[in-house]
Amino acid sequence: EAQVTQNPRYLITVTGKKLTVTCSQNMNHEYMSWYRQDPGLGLRQIYYSMNVEVTDKGDVPEGYKVSRKEKRNFPLILESPSPNQTSLYFCASSLGQGSVYEQYFGPGTRLTVT
Amino acid sequence: DAKTTQPNSMESNEEEPVHLPCNHSTISGTDYIHWYRQLPSQGPEYVIHGLTSNVNNRMASLAIAEDRKSSTLILHRATLRDAAVYYCILPGGTSGTYKYIFGTGTRLKVLA
């Protein structure tokens, strides 16, 4: 089944403890992206990747890192999480980088930083 | 980056058509218009997208104004399962970047 998977789905951690949220897609998609969703603010893009080893900042990249060493994986790294990074995170992928392509989203990761 | 404007919320009766509007007056000639929806406790789900002509698929229809400054997502017969937040977006940006700006969307309530 074609899908985007994220792990973990739920995570509670403490301030400053490095964490990684994994994202994987099995559709051979070139474009992958991370979003955070907060009440009243909608979905905001954190980082995106147009292909292996090619990444760029979205609208809210501060405090996050990403890497794209393989086409199928696009992990989101929080080196030193803070409470303002408590949010619902979504990973997405699409076949290509043009606006002609639709995105497919993962189920989300709910992160709480205390 | 091109911006869209949608009503915050709309209501519809079950089994009636729903027309969800979106304004995008700064759209460029190559911007596709995308619609996604997000059901409660789920990730966003692709609904439909188009460039100039009206588009139909199994989920919905997309009507695009002739000047492309607005579009309307049409659900032909709303069901309770269609209650969701609907986002109209124009993927793209400057210098070959491809950002997605979702905004807060339209919350659709379907009444039984």
Contacts between the chains, C-beta under 8 A, distances in Angstrom:
chain1	res1	chain2	res2	distance
A	31	B	98	6.8
A	33	B	100	6.8
A	35	B	100	7.8
A	35	B	102	7.5
A	40	B	104	7.2
A	41	B	104	7.3
A	42	B	87	7.6
A	42	B	102	5.1
A	42	B	103	5.3
A	42	B	104	4.2
A	42	B	105	6.4
A	43	B	44	6.9
A	43	B	87	7.4
A	43	B	100	7.9
A	43	B	102	3.8
A	44	B	102	7.3
A	45	B	99	5.7
A	45	B	100	5.5
A	45	B	101	7.2
A	45	B	102	7.9
A	48	B	98	6.7
A	48	B	99	7.1
A	48	B	100	7.9
A	50	B	98	6.9
A	56	B	97	6.1
A	58	B	99	5.9
A	58	B	100	8.0
A	59	B	99	6.9
A	59	B	101	7.1
A	90	B	43	5.1
A	90	B	44	6.9
A	92	B	43	7.9
A	92	B	44	7.6
A	97	B	98	4.9
A	98	B	98	7.2
A	99	B	30	7.2
A	99	B	31	5.9
A	99	B	32	4.2
A	99	B	34	7.3
A	99	B	90	7.1
A	99	B	91	4.0
A	99	B	92	4.9
A	99	B	98	7.0
A	100	B	32	5.6
A	100	B	49	7.8
A	100	B	51	7.7
A	102	B	34	6.7
A	102	B	46	4.3
A	102	B	49	5.9
A	103	B	34	8.0
A	103	B	36	7.5
A	103	B	44	7.7
A	103	B	46	6.4
A	103	B	100	7.0
A	104	B	46	6.7
A	105	B	43	3.7
A	105	B	44	4.8
A	105	B	45	6.9
A	106	B	43	5.7
A	107	B	42	7.0
A	107	B	43	5.4
A	108	B	42	7.5
A	108	B	43	5.2
